[in-house]
Amino acid sequence: MTVKPISRLGAAFAFAVLLSACDMGVVVYEPGVYKGDPDPIASQQAAAERSDALADRAGSAFADR
């Protein structure tokens, strides 16, 4: 089976387009890490939610004994 020159040209063009789409200036952070400005209200709400969940969990653990 012979490959037509037009398909080789198309493959070379597609390769060039895909290669040019790569950006070396991308910064990759660890998953789940927020890199924005600190939000004191959000952190207070998250602390309150964690506190409530931990209190409920401790209460159920002590109720079993």
MOURHU-V707460 format. One record per backbone hydrogen bond with DSSP energy under -0.5 kcal/mol. CO is the residue of the C=O (numbers start at 1). NH is the residue of the N-H. Records with the same first field share a line. If there is no record, write none. Layout:
# MOURHU-V707460
CO: NH + NH
This chain:
# MOURHU-V707460
2: 4
4: 7 + 8
5: 9
6: 10
7: 11
8: 12
9: 13
10: 14
11: 15
12: 16
13: 17
14: 18
15: 19
16: 20
17: 21
19: 22
22: 24
23: 26
26: 28
27: 29
30: 33
32: 34
38: 40
39: 43
40: 44
41: 45
42: 46
43: 47
44: 48
45: 49
46: 50
47: 51
48: 52
49: 53
50: 54
51: 55
52: 56
53: 57
54: 58
55: 59
56: 60
57: 61
58: 62
59: 63
60: 64
62: 65
